[in-house]
Amino acid sequence: MRKIRIEEYIDKIKRNHAECEKPKVLEQWCKENNIKYFLDECSLDWYQIKLHVKTRHIEEHKAPTYDHERLFADIDGNRIITHQPYRESNKYKNKLEIENWCEERGLSVEISEPHSWYYQGETILYVYRLADEDRLKTYIQKYRCL
């Protein structure tokens, strides 16, 4: 995994003139969340790559909001995962379903439409953080994901 200073990552987006990403919105979100690094790695599954877990039944463990995933680290080194699914594809999801998914895994979630920088206005930003490491470990052990 390669750590890229967040300023460099935002500059890269600006240089690439990506129509789908709004660097000013990302920059504001990063400032508000004390983001220091973008962690450059393949956008595979949350558990396989982000939490170093292996399982045969990975689909059942994915976040219900999985789409346009990014991984960041804040100034304290905490990992923060963002998903930005399209609003239309997310119609059947409700906040309680997502919160229950997080609760079982020891995670927390913040939901924000205005801060979504990927196709802003068409996507919703979901921010996942570790809330209870013991609960996450219990979940992983329960499903023998290690």
Order of alpha helices (4+ residues) and beta strands (2+ residues): beta-alpha-alpha-beta-beta-beta-alpha-beta-beta-alpha
